[in-house]
Amino acid sequence: MYPLTLWKRVSFIALLTLFSFGCSNMQREVHNADVLANLSGLKQDKSHEPVLVYIRPGAPKLDNYRKFIIDPVKVNYGDEGIKEFSAEELTYLQNYFHNAMRSALEDAGYEVVTKNGKGVLRVSFTLTDLKAPQSVTNLSILLVPGLSTSVGAVTIEAEFRDAHSNSLNAVVVESSQGSYLFNQKPWSSMGDIESAFDHWAEGFSESVKKAHSGS
C-alpha cells in the first residue's frame, strides 16, 4: 500500500509520493548542488526533504497524461562510484530500470510510446551515487530471511516533461541506501538497487492510476 493522500490534489507535487513509500530511515540527504537538471522556472518545495522536489508553477495535472515516453536511462559518468561497475553491469541496471517502468505502466493499462504528442508525458532518469556491496556482505548482515540492512545505494533524478511542448514540469531527486523494506535477493550484489527500481516503477504506476481515478 502506498501513501497517496497527496493525490487528492492530483498535481505534480504528488510525484514525491514515488519516494515516500519506502523506509524513511533508508533515505539519504541530497543537496541542491547535486541536481543535474536545469531548474530555471521551477520552485523547490522544501516540505518533502530529504527528497528534493522542484515544480513548475501552473504545471498540468498528472491526470492529463495517459501515454508515456520512458527515455533510455542515463548514468552520471562523472560519479566516482561508477568505477565500481563494469560496462556490462551499468547496461544491465539501465535496462532493468527502463523495463521495470515500461512493464509497470503497461500492466496498469497505459501506453508507453516513442513519439511526442498531446497527452504524452516524457520521463527521463539519471542514475548517480551508485554503490553495490559484495553479495557476501549482504549475507553476513542478514537479520531475518528476506530482510537486509543498509547495503547498496543509488540516487535517482527524474525529469517530467510535457512531450508536446517540451516544458519541464517537475524534477525529483531521491537517494536511498539499502533495500526498500525487503531485499528479496540478499545474495545478489545488485539486489538493493533492483529493489529501488522496482518500487519506483510500482509507485509511479499506482500514482498515475490514482490520479485518473480521482481518489
C-alpha positions as CSV (number, residue, x, y, z in Angstrom):
1,M,0.0,0.0,0.0
2,Y,1.4,3.4,-1.0
3,P,0.7,6.6,0.9
4,L,-1.1,8.5,-1.8
5,T,-3.1,11.0,0.2
6,L,-1.5,13.9,-1.7
7,W,-3.1,12.6,-4.9
8,K,-6.3,14.4,-3.8
9,R,-4.5,17.4,-5.2
10,V,-3.6,15.4,-8.3
11,S,-0.8,17.8,-9.2
12,F,2.9,17.3,-10.0
13,I,3.7,17.9,-6.4
14,A,2.2,14.4,-5.8
15,L,5.1,12.9,-7.7
16,L,7.0,12.9,-4.4
17,T,4.9,10.0,-3.3
18,L,7.0,7.8,-5.5
19,F,9.8,8.1,-3.0
20,S,7.9,8.3,0.3
21,F,6.6,4.7,0.4
22,G,10.0,3.2,1.3
23,C,11.6,3.1,4.7
24,S,12.3,6.7,5.7
25,N,15.5,5.6,7.5
26,M,16.8,4.3,4.2
27,Q,16.6,7.7,2.5
28,R,19.7,9.8,2.3
29,E,20.1,13.6,2.1
30,V,20.6,15.1,-1.3
31,H,22.0,18.6,-1.8
32,N,20.8,21.1,-4.3
33,A,24.2,21.2,-5.9
34,D,23.9,17.5,-6.8
35,V,20.9,18.2,-9.1
36,L,21.9,17.8,-12.8
37,A,18.8,19.3,-14.4
38,N,18.3,22.9,-15.4
39,L,15.9,24.2,-12.7
40,S,15.1,27.5,-14.3
41,G,11.5,28.4,-13.8
42,L,11.0,25.7,-11.2
43,K,10.4,26.2,-7.5
44,Q,11.5,23.9,-4.7
45,D,9.1,22.6,-2.2
46,K,11.2,22.0,0.9
47,S,8.5,20.3,2.8
48,H,9.5,16.9,1.4
49,E,13.1,16.8,2.3
50,P,15.3,14.8,2.2
51,V,13.7,14.2,-1.2
52,L,14.3,17.2,-3.5
53,V,11.2,18.3,-5.3
54,Y,11.0,21.1,-7.9
55,I,7.7,22.1,-9.6
56,R,7.0,24.5,-12.4
57,P,4.2,26.8,-11.2
58,G,1.0,26.1,-13.1
59,A,2.2,22.7,-14.4
60,P,-0.5,20.4,-15.8
61,K,-2.1,17.9,-13.5
62,L,-0.9,14.3,-13.8
63,D,-4.3,13.1,-14.9
64,N,-3.8,15.0,-18.2
65,Y,-1.5,12.2,-19.3
66,R,-2.4,8.7,-20.4
67,K,0.6,8.0,-22.6
68,F,4.3,8.0,-21.6
69,I,7.7,8.1,-23.1
70,I,10.4,6.5,-21.0
71,D,13.7,7.8,-22.2
72,P,16.7,5.5,-22.1
73,V,18.1,5.6,-18.6
74,K,21.2,7.7,-18.2
75,V,24.2,7.3,-15.9
76,N,26.2,10.1,-14.5
77,Y,29.7,9.0,-15.6
78,G,31.2,11.9,-13.6
79,D,30.4,10.0,-10.4
80,E,33.4,8.3,-8.8
81,G,31.3,5.3,-7.7
82,I,30.7,4.4,-11.3
83,K,34.2,2.9,-11.4
84,E,33.0,0.1,-9.2
85,F,30.8,-1.1,-12.0
86,S,31.7,-2.8,-15.3
87,A,30.2,-1.5,-18.5
88,E,28.0,-4.7,-18.6
89,E,26.7,-4.1,-15.1
90,L,25.8,-0.5,-15.9
91,T,24.0,-1.5,-19.1
92,Y,22.1,-4.2,-17.1
93,L,21.0,-1.6,-14.5
94,Q,19.9,0.9,-17.1
95,N,17.9,-1.8,-19.0
96,Y,16.4,-3.2,-15.8
97,F,15.0,0.2,-14.7
98,H,13.7,1.0,-18.1
99,N,12.0,-2.3,-18.4
100,A,10.5,-2.1,-14.9
101,M,9.0,1.3,-15.7
102,R,7.6,0.1,-19.0
103,S,6.1,-3.1,-17.6
104,A,4.5,-1.3,-14.6
105,L,2.8,1.2,-16.8
106,E,1.7,-1.3,-19.4
107,D,0.4,-3.7,-16.8
108,A,-1.7,-0.8,-15.4
109,G,-3.3,-0.3,-18.8
110,Y,-1.3,2.7,-20.1
111,E,0.6,3.1,-23.3
112,V,4.4,3.5,-23.5
113,V,5.1,5.3,-26.8
114,T,8.1,6.7,-28.7
115,K,6.6,9.8,-30.4
116,N,5.8,13.2,-28.9
117,G,2.2,14.4,-28.8
118,K,-0.6,15.9,-26.7
119,G,-1.4,13.9,-23.6
120,V,2.1,12.4,-23.5
121,L,4.4,12.7,-20.5
122,R,8.1,12.2,-21.1
123,V,10.0,10.8,-18.2
124,S,13.8,10.9,-18.0
125,F,16.0,9.2,-15.4
126,T,19.7,9.7,-14.4
127,L,21.4,7.4,-12.0
128,T,24.3,8.6,-9.8
129,D,25.9,7.7,-6.4
130,L,25.7,4.0,-7.3
131,K,27.1,1.6,-4.8
132,A,26.8,-2.2,-4.9
133,P,28.1,-4.2,-2.0
134,Q,29.6,-7.7,-2.3
135,S,27.0,-10.3,-2.0
136,V,28.8,-11.9,0.9
137,T,28.4,-8.6,2.8
138,N,24.7,-8.8,2.3
139,L,24.5,-12.4,3.6
140,S,26.7,-11.7,6.6
141,I,24.4,-9.0,7.9
142,L,21.2,-10.7,7.2
143,L,18.9,-10.4,10.2
144,V,15.9,-12.4,9.1
145,P,15.0,-14.3,5.9
146,G,14.4,-11.7,3.1
147,L,15.4,-8.7,5.1
148,S,18.7,-6.9,4.6
149,T,20.2,-3.9,6.5
150,S,21.7,-0.9,4.8
151,V,23.9,-2.0,1.9
152,G,23.6,-0.9,-1.7
153,A,22.8,2.7,-2.7
154,V,21.5,4.7,-5.6
155,T,20.4,8.3,-6.3
156,I,17.7,8.7,-9.0
157,E,17.0,12.0,-10.6
158,A,13.7,12.2,-12.6
159,E,12.6,14.8,-15.1
160,F,9.0,15.0,-16.1
161,R,8.3,16.9,-19.4
162,D,5.2,17.6,-21.4
163,A,6.1,15.8,-24.6
164,H,4.1,18.1,-26.8
165,S,5.5,21.4,-25.5
166,N,8.8,20.0,-24.1
167,S,8.1,22.1,-21.0
168,L,9.8,20.7,-17.9
169,N,7.0,20.2,-15.3
170,A,8.9,18.7,-12.4
171,V,12.2,17.4,-11.2
172,V,12.5,15.0,-8.3
173,V,15.8,13.6,-6.8
174,E,15.8,10.8,-4.2
175,S,18.7,9.0,-2.8
176,S,18.4,5.7,-0.9
177,Q,20.6,3.1,0.7
178,G,19.8,-0.4,1.4
179,S,16.7,-2.2,0.3
180,Y,13.2,-0.7,0.3
181,L,11.6,-2.7,3.0
182,F,12.8,-6.1,1.7
183,N,15.6,-7.2,-0.5
184,Q,14.3,-10.4,-2.0
185,K,17.7,-11.4,-3.3
186,P,20.2,-10.8,-0.5
187,W,22.7,-13.0,-2.2
188,S,22.9,-10.6,-5.2
189,S,25.1,-7.5,-5.2
190,M,22.5,-5.8,-7.3
191,G,19.5,-6.7,-5.2
192,D,19.2,-3.4,-3.3
193,I,19.4,-1.3,-6.5
194,E,16.9,-3.5,-8.3
195,S,14.5,-3.2,-5.3
196,A,14.7,0.6,-5.6
197,F,13.9,0.4,-9.3
198,D,11.0,-1.9,-8.8
199,H,9.5,0.3,-6.1
200,W,9.9,3.4,-8.3
201,A,8.1,1.6,-11.1
202,E,5.3,0.3,-8.9
203,G,4.8,3.6,-7.1
204,F,4.6,5.6,-10.4
205,S,2.0,3.3,-12.0
206,E,0.0,3.4,-8.8
207,S,0.2,7.1,-8.6
208,V,-1.0,7.5,-12.2
209,K,-3.9,5.2,-11.6
210,K,-4.9,7.2,-8.5
211,A,-4.7,10.4,-10.4
212,H,-7.1,9.2,-13.1
213,S,-9.5,7.6,-10.6
214,G,-9.7,10.9,-8.7
215,S,-9.2,9.2,-5.3
